[in-house]
């Protein structure tokens, strides 16, 4: 009986560790999602603030090593 209880306690401890690890993973993923959403909003704001009829010279956008 005591051996069975020890196995159950061991499994419970492992399950708790797994849950804690999964919670931390979800937390980090949500932080990343939040950062990416902020970047999308900022990019959208930058695009929207540009003049609609503005012409760009693509040669000015070529990196200097070309």
DAKATA-V821529 format. One record per residue. SS is DSSP state (alpha for helix, beta for strand, coil for the rest). PSI is psi in whole degrees, 0 to 359 (* if undefined). OMEGA is omega in radians with two decimals (none if undefined). Layout:
BEGIN
<<SS,PSI,OMEGA> <SS,PSI,OMEGA>>
END
This chain:
BEGIN
<<coil,317,-3.13> <alpha,322,3.09> <alpha,319,3.14> <alpha,318,3.11> <alpha,320,3.09> <alpha,318,3.12> <alpha,319,3.13> <alpha,316,3.11> <alpha,321,3.11> <alpha,315,3.12> <alpha,321,3.11> <alpha,317,3.12> <alpha,318,3.10> <alpha,320,3.12> <alpha,319,3.11> <alpha,319,3.09> <alpha,317,3.13> <alpha,319,3.12> <alpha,317,3.11> <alpha,318,3.13> <alpha,318,3.10> <alpha,319,3.10> <alpha,319,3.12> <alpha,321,3.10> <alpha,315,3.12> <alpha,319,3.13> <alpha,312,3.13> <alpha,321,3.12> <alpha,320,3.12> <alpha,322,3.06> <alpha,316,3.12> <alpha,316,3.11> <alpha,316,3.13> <alpha,316,3.12> <alpha,317,-3.13> <alpha,322,3.10> <alpha,319,3.09> <alpha,320,3.12> <alpha,320,3.12> <alpha,316,3.12> <alpha,316,3.14> <alpha,317,3.11> <alpha,319,3.11> <alpha,319,3.11> <alpha,318,3.13> <alpha,318,-3.14> <alpha,317,-3.10> <alpha,331,-3.10> <alpha,347,3.11> <coil,150,3.11> <coil,132,-3.09> <coil,327,-3.11> <coil,9,-3.08> <coil,131,3.10> <coil,140,3.13> <coil,145,3.04> <coil,110,-3.08> <alpha,336,3.11> <alpha,333,3.10> <alpha,343,-3.13> <alpha,356,3.14> <coil,132,3.11> <coil,153,-3.07> <coil,341,-3.10> <coil,0,3.10> <coil,*,none>>
END
